[in-house]
Amino acid sequence: MRKRLSPQRLNRVFEIIIYIIVIFVVLILCSILSYIILGGVPYLSWHFLTASSSYVSVGGGIGVQLFNSLYLTILTLLISLPLAFGAGIWLAEYAPADWLTAIVRISLEVLSSLPSIVVGLFGFLLFVIKLHLGFSLLAGGLTLAFFNLPLLIRVTENAIKTVSTEQVNAGLALGISRWEVIKNIILPEAFPKIITGVILGTGRILGETAALIYTAGQSAALVDFNNWNPLSITSPLSPLRPAETVAVHIWKINSEGTMPDAAAVSAGSAAALLFIILFFDFSARWISNRYPNVKKR
């Protein structure tokens, strides 16, 4: 009969396998980050980040695309956060264990598993065509709001459920209404974890491409940064103007192949977008590490 490994040796073998897998994953991640950073940093400059358009010969920039990305992110969060907070609070505190709650949870799981291009086609049919919004920031923001809702709802629900039972019971024992307990005890305690999820969702919005191709459009038309009237179609604040984000810009210049400096602009744009996303990711990590964990209910 073969001699079986002792539990200690078997545990050691699995530890080694896990360490090898982790090192392999870290090497892949570092190689991707190094390739993007080393390839794009030489092309980054203040002019490149602020120039009004890169649809010129060598020496262009992505100023408009950067502004569009940040503006679209803010617009998407303004639409999705109230819905996500309301749904997350309902699922965590009010939802009964019945068929309606089960349907909501299944719907969230289905929505979170949809490819972004499918969500983009949905936004194209509903917002661009049916609601006559055209290719616009508003259509892109509404589409990304639907795309980001499952993540934000799950984060809100899980953050609320991590609030200790003792605090909630203490508030209820004082005769405070359930809503007052949620507003004054649960939400302040869960706020750091909710903010962490919001920041991670923000990074997801910044890197989205497929859904925006069919909704926000691929227009590189210049906007007038001296005109801040949101009702004017040439204003940077107009939600009804078509807008190309940095992620869509990278895809477009590589798919068209018409720019003489496409490789340089693409590398610089990818590096700039990576640094922005890393900023939000590290911010989420800093917030999550700043506050101690609380016991789950």
Backbone torsions as a table, in degrees:
resi	resn	phi	psi	omega
1	MET	NA	143.2	178.4
2	ARG	-72.4	143.9	179.7
3	LYS	-80.8	126.5	-179.1
4	ARG	-81.0	146.8	177.4
5	LEU	-69.2	144.0	176.2
6	SER	-69.6	156.8	178.8
7	PRO	-56.2	-36.1	-179.9
8	GLN	-65.5	-44.9	179.6
9	ARG	-68.0	-39.4	178.3
10	LEU	-62.7	-41.6	177.3
11	ASN	-62.7	-40.4	179.2
12	ARG	-64.9	-38.7	178.9
13	VAL	-62.2	-45.4	-179.7
14	PHE	-68.1	-33.0	175.4
15	GLU	-63.0	-42.7	179.3
16	ILE	-63.9	-43.0	179.4
17	ILE	-61.3	-43.3	-179.7
18	ILE	-64.6	-41.9	178.7
19	TYR	-63.0	-39.3	178.8
20	ILE	-63.3	-42.9	179.3
21	ILE	-63.2	-44.2	-179.7
22	VAL	-62.5	-45.3	179.4
23	ILE	-61.8	-39.6	179.6
24	PHE	-63.7	-43.7	179.3
25	VAL	-65.0	-43.2	-179.8
26	VAL	-63.4	-39.4	178.5
27	LEU	-64.0	-41.5	177.6
28	ILE	-62.5	-45.9	-179.5
29	LEU	-62.7	-45.5	-179.7
30	CYS	-64.1	-37.4	179.5
31	SER	-66.6	-39.1	178.5
32	ILE	-66.4	-47.1	179.6
33	LEU	-62.4	-41.6	-179.8
34	SER	-64.6	-40.3	-179.9
35	TYR	-62.7	-44.0	-178.8
36	ILE	-69.4	-45.3	-175.5
37	ILE	-69.3	-49.0	-178.4
38	LEU	-65.8	-31.7	-179.8
39	GLY	-81.1	-23.9	-174.8
40	GLY	-106.1	-27.9	-177.3
41	VAL	-58.5	-39.5	179.6
42	PRO	-59.0	-21.2	-178.6
43	TYR	-97.1	-4.4	179.9
44	LEU	-80.5	134.6	176.1
45	SER	-157.5	166.4	178.1
46	TRP	-61.0	-39.0	178.4
47	HIS	-64.4	-41.9	-178.7
48	PHE	-63.7	-37.0	-176.8
49	LEU	-81.7	-14.2	-175.9
50	THR	-121.0	-12.4	-179.4
51	ALA	-59.9	147.3	-171.1
52	SER	-72.1	-25.5	-177.8
53	SER	-157.8	143.7	175.2
54	SER	-103.5	6.9	179.1
55	TYR	-87.5	50.2	174.3
56	VAL	-136.3	-175.8	179.6
57	SER	-72.0	-168.5	-176.1
58	VAL	-52.5	132.7	-179.8
59	GLY	113.7	7.5	179.1
60	GLY	-78.5	-168.3	-178.5
61	GLY	-158.6	-178.5	-174.9
62	ILE	-126.5	30.9	-178.3
63	GLY	-59.0	-46.4	-179.6
64	VAL	-65.3	-42.1	-179.6
65	GLN	-64.5	-39.0	177.1
66	LEU	-63.6	-44.6	178.3
67	PHE	-62.2	-43.3	179.0
68	ASN	-60.4	-41.5	-179.2
69	SER	-62.9	-46.3	-178.7
70	LEU	-69.0	-40.8	179.9
71	TYR	-65.5	-41.8	178.5
72	LEU	-65.3	-37.1	177.5
73	THR	-62.6	-45.6	179.0
74	ILE	-63.3	-43.8	-179.8
75	LEU	-62.6	-41.9	179.2
76	THR	-64.2	-42.3	-179.8
77	LEU	-67.3	-36.8	178.1
78	LEU	-63.0	-31.3	179.8
79	ILE	-82.5	-42.9	-170.3
80	SER	-86.1	-31.8	-174.6
81	LEU	-62.6	-47.0	178.3
82	PRO	-59.8	-41.4	178.7
83	LEU	-65.3	-42.6	-178.1
84	ALA	-67.3	-42.6	179.6
85	PHE	-63.5	-45.0	179.5
86	GLY	-61.9	-45.5	-179.6
87	ALA	-68.0	-39.1	179.4
88	GLY	-64.6	-42.4	177.7
89	ILE	-64.4	-41.4	180.0
90	TRP	-63.8	-45.0	-179.5
91	LEU	-65.7	-35.3	-175.8
92	ALA	-82.5	-31.4	-170.1
93	GLU	-119.5	-29.2	-171.2
94	TYR	-116.4	-23.8	-171.4
95	ALA	-66.6	125.2	175.4
96	PRO	-79.2	162.3	178.9
97	ALA	-85.0	72.5	-179.8
98	ASP	-130.6	-171.2	-175.0
99	TRP	-67.1	-32.4	-179.3
100	LEU	-65.6	-44.6	177.8
101	THR	-63.5	-39.1	179.0
102	ALA	-63.2	-40.2	178.9
103	ILE	-65.4	-41.0	178.5
104	VAL	-61.1	-45.0	-179.0
105	ARG	-66.2	-41.0	177.9
106	ILE	-64.9	-40.4	178.6
107	SER	-61.9	-40.6	178.2
108	LEU	-64.2	-40.8	178.9
109	GLU	-65.6	-40.7	178.8
110	VAL	-65.8	-43.8	-179.1
111	LEU	-64.2	-38.1	-179.8
112	SER	-71.2	-20.7	-178.8
113	SER	-94.8	-5.1	-179.9
114	LEU	-70.5	138.3	173.9
115	PRO	-63.5	147.3	-176.3
116	SER	-62.8	-29.6	-179.9
117	ILE	-69.3	-31.1	175.6
118	VAL	-68.0	-42.4	176.2
119	VAL	-62.7	-37.6	177.7
120	GLY	-63.5	-41.5	177.7
121	LEU	-66.3	-36.6	174.7
122	PHE	-61.4	-46.3	178.0
123	GLY	-63.7	-35.8	178.3
124	PHE	-63.9	-45.4	-178.5
125	LEU	-70.1	-39.9	-174.7
126	LEU	-83.7	-55.2	-171.8
127	PHE	-85.4	-42.8	-176.4
128	VAL	-74.3	-44.4	-173.7
129	ILE	-95.7	-58.2	-173.4
130	LYS	-66.9	-44.9	-178.6
131	LEU	-90.3	-0.1	174.1
132	HIS	58.7	36.4	175.8
133	LEU	-83.8	-16.7	-178.5
134	GLY	66.6	-176.4	174.7
135	PHE	-72.3	110.2	-173.2
136	SER	-153.2	164.4	175.1
137	LEU	-62.1	-36.7	-179.1
138	LEU	-65.4	-43.4	177.6
139	ALA	-63.4	-41.7	177.3
140	GLY	-65.4	-40.6	179.3
141	GLY	-65.2	-41.8	178.1
142	LEU	-64.5	-40.3	179.1
143	THR	-65.3	-46.7	179.4
144	LEU	-67.7	-26.5	176.0
145	ALA	-63.4	-44.6	176.0
146	PHE	-63.6	-37.9	-178.0
147	PHE	-68.0	-32.4	-174.4
148	ASN	-95.0	-11.6	-176.5
149	LEU	-58.0	-46.7	-178.5
150	PRO	-56.7	-42.6	179.2
151	LEU	-63.1	-47.8	-177.4
152	LEU	-67.1	-37.5	178.9
153	ILE	-66.0	-44.7	179.1
154	ARG	-62.4	-42.6	179.5
155	VAL	-62.3	-45.1	179.8
156	THR	-63.3	-45.2	-179.7
157	GLU	-62.3	-47.6	-178.8
158	ASN	-66.4	-36.3	178.6
159	ALA	-64.9	-40.1	179.1
160	ILE	-66.1	-37.3	-178.3
161	LYS	-72.5	-14.2	177.8
162	THR	-83.8	-9.0	178.1
163	VAL	-68.2	132.9	-174.0
164	SER	-63.1	143.7	-179.5
165	THR	-64.6	-32.1	-177.3
166	GLU	-61.0	-41.3	179.9
167	GLN	-65.3	-42.3	-179.5
168	VAL	-65.9	-46.0	-179.6
169	ASN	-64.4	-34.8	178.3
170	ALA	-64.1	-41.6	178.1
171	GLY	-65.3	-43.0	178.8
172	LEU	-66.5	-33.8	-179.8
173	ALA	-67.1	-24.0	178.3
174	LEU	-81.4	-0.3	178.8
175	GLY	86.8	12.6	178.7
176	ILE	-76.2	143.2	178.6
177	SER	-65.5	160.6	-178.0
178	ARG	-62.3	-39.9	179.6
179	TRP	-65.8	-37.8	177.4
180	GLU	-64.5	-37.6	176.4
181	VAL	-63.4	-43.3	179.6
182	ILE	-64.2	-44.4	-175.0
183	LYS	-72.2	-40.4	-171.5
184	ASN	-100.3	-16.9	-177.7
185	ILE	-119.1	-53.9	-172.0
186	ILE	-71.6	-52.1	-176.1
187	LEU	-63.4	-44.1	176.6
188	PRO	-60.2	-35.8	179.6
189	GLU	-72.4	-35.5	-178.2
190	ALA	-86.7	-8.3	-172.9
191	PHE	-56.5	-44.5	-179.8
192	PRO	-58.5	-42.1	179.9
193	LYS	-69.9	-34.8	176.9
194	ILE	-65.3	-43.3	178.5
195	ILE	-61.7	-39.4	176.9
196	THR	-59.0	-45.0	177.9
197	GLY	-64.9	-37.6	178.3
198	VAL	-63.2	-41.4	180.0
199	ILE	-65.9	-41.0	177.2
200	LEU	-64.6	-39.3	176.0
201	GLY	-64.7	-33.3	177.2
202	THR	-63.0	-43.1	176.0
203	GLY	-61.9	-34.9	177.4
204	ARG	-66.2	-39.1	178.7
205	ILE	-65.2	-43.6	-177.5
206	LEU	-61.8	-32.8	-177.5
207	GLY	-91.4	1.7	-177.0
208	GLU	-75.3	139.9	-177.8
209	THR	-127.8	-57.7	-170.1
210	ALA	-57.8	-43.7	-177.7
211	ALA	-66.7	-28.9	-176.5
212	LEU	-83.4	-22.6	178.3
213	ILE	-59.0	-36.9	-176.1
214	TYR	-94.5	-4.1	-175.0
215	THR	-124.7	-57.4	-180.0
216	ALA	-79.8	-20.3	177.5
217	GLY	91.0	179.3	-178.0
218	GLN	-121.9	21.4	-175.9
219	SER	-74.6	134.2	175.6
220	ALA	-106.2	24.3	-178.4
221	ALA	-61.5	139.9	-178.9
222	LEU	-73.3	149.1	175.5
223	VAL	-114.1	156.2	-178.3
224	ASP	-93.7	105.3	-177.7
225	PHE	-77.2	1.0	171.4
226	ASN	-93.6	-6.6	-179.4
227	ASN	-112.4	105.1	-177.1
228	TRP	-107.9	24.3	175.1
229	ASN	-83.3	111.3	-175.9
230	PRO	-64.4	-14.4	178.6
231	LEU	-83.7	-11.3	178.8
232	SER	-90.3	133.8	-175.9
233	ILE	-68.4	-20.3	178.5
234	THR	-91.2	-2.4	-179.3
235	SER	-76.5	142.8	175.5
236	PRO	-61.5	-25.9	-177.4
237	LEU	-88.4	-2.5	-178.8
238	SER	-69.7	120.0	178.7
239	PRO	-78.6	-6.8	-176.8
240	LEU	-100.1	5.1	178.5
241	ARG	-91.4	146.9	173.6
242	PRO	-67.0	148.6	-174.6
243	ALA	-149.4	132.6	177.5
244	GLU	-102.0	123.9	179.0
245	THR	-86.7	173.2	-179.4
246	VAL	-63.3	-43.1	-179.5
247	ALA	-62.6	-44.1	177.6
248	VAL	-66.3	-36.0	179.2
249	HIS	-61.7	-43.2	178.7
250	ILE	-61.7	-44.5	179.4
251	TRP	-64.4	-41.3	-173.7
252	LYS	-67.8	-47.0	-175.9
253	ILE	-69.4	-25.1	177.0
254	ASN	-82.3	-26.8	179.7
255	SER	-83.4	-30.2	-178.7
256	GLU	-80.5	-43.7	-179.7
257	GLY	67.9	30.5	-177.8
258	THR	-106.2	-13.0	-178.6
259	MET	-86.5	133.1	179.4
260	PRO	-67.3	-26.5	-179.7
261	ASP	-114.6	37.1	-175.8
262	ALA	-60.8	-40.9	-177.9
263	ALA	-64.2	-41.8	-178.8
264	ALA	-68.3	-46.2	-179.8
265	VAL	-64.4	-39.9	179.2
266	SER	-64.6	-43.2	180.0
267	ALA	-65.8	-44.2	178.6
268	GLY	-65.2	-40.0	178.9
269	SER	-65.1	-41.7	179.1
270	ALA	-63.2	-40.8	179.1
271	ALA	-66.3	-42.5	178.9
272	ALA	-62.6	-44.3	179.3
273	LEU	-65.0	-38.8	178.6
274	LEU	-62.6	-42.9	-179.9
275	PHE	-64.6	-37.3	178.7
276	ILE	-66.3	-44.6	-179.9
277	ILE	-66.2	-40.5	177.3
278	LEU	-62.2	-35.8	177.6
279	PHE	-60.7	-46.3	179.5
280	PHE	-67.3	-38.5	179.5
281	ASP	-65.7	-44.3	178.8
282	PHE	-67.7	-31.9	175.4
283	SER	-64.1	-41.0	177.2
284	ALA	-63.9	-41.6	178.6
285	ARG	-64.4	-40.2	-179.7
286	TRP	-65.0	-41.2	179.7
287	ILE	-67.1	-42.2	-179.0
288	SER	-67.1	-31.9	178.9
289	ASN	-82.2	-18.2	-176.6
290	ARG	-74.9	-29.5	-175.5
291	TYR	-110.6	138.1	179.9
292	PRO	-71.2	154.5	177.3
293	ASN	-73.5	148.2	176.3
294	VAL	-115.2	159.6	-175.3
295	LYS	-73.1	136.4	179.9
296	LYS	-70.1	150.5	176.4
297	ARG	-85.7	NA	NA
